[in-house]
Amino acid sequence: MIWRSTTGASLTGGWPKKKVTTSGASGIGFVNFGSIRDLRIEAPIETFGQGARGFNVYSGTVERAEFDRIVTHADGAVGVQISQPIGTMIVRRGIETFGGEGRSLVKGVVQNLSAIALSIKPAGSAQLIEIGGGLKTHGKNVFPLEQHGAVQRLGVDGGCGAHDDHWSM
């Protein structure tokens, strides 16, 4: 299941109150290609599949995004990837990944990615990111945070943990 935004959308209410689950290679819980004022997903997002992502801002922008929890399972499965400027992102119960480096489809090109919990790409930026429940990774040589773009204010309650667990799917 892939949730996509539309230009100028205010996506609140009507979202599932039960877990949003995706499976398959490069599957994404929510991907944004447009402009969203307010996005609230009140249930956990969980992905199963190599190169999957829980939340991805490819193009467009999000003024405010709020999530319950984001978890990914597989090599190359990034928790959150921000590739464009956003306003505020809040994750109440943490971002956690289970996987190492793996192949992922990125803008039509297969690339190697690590299962980083929060990845802010060079063109990505944020005014405010607040994470409750921490940033946690379980995979060989996988860091919880990758920051290339600017973040005005970043708060992580629950810490950042990189666990070099053996992972295979």
C-alpha angles and dihedrals in degrees: 000000000000121000112207130191128228126216113281093002124158102204107193132132120009089068118126116274088201125074117291107223129185130183136189137058114319091358114162130205093209128355125184124212097156141041120291126184099190128008121179123175108182098189131062120275113218126179131193116191142077112281094008123147131205096212127003131181101198098161136346119036145266120219093196131002124180126185136178099217137330123210129172129191120199144050114296091014106140118200098215126359120189113192099159135041116284134177113222130352122185125183111185102195104028143261118267132177131193110197147063133231117329146149119282136175109245117180091332096314125101110233137168113254133174120229093254116173096221122015122182109188123210094264091043124091140160138202093211135005119181121182121186115191095031139257110282133177130186109195142088112286094348117144122209095226133038113181122181098141129063124272117187094200128010123180125180117183111190096034136251117283130184111191115190091213120162105254131184132155 
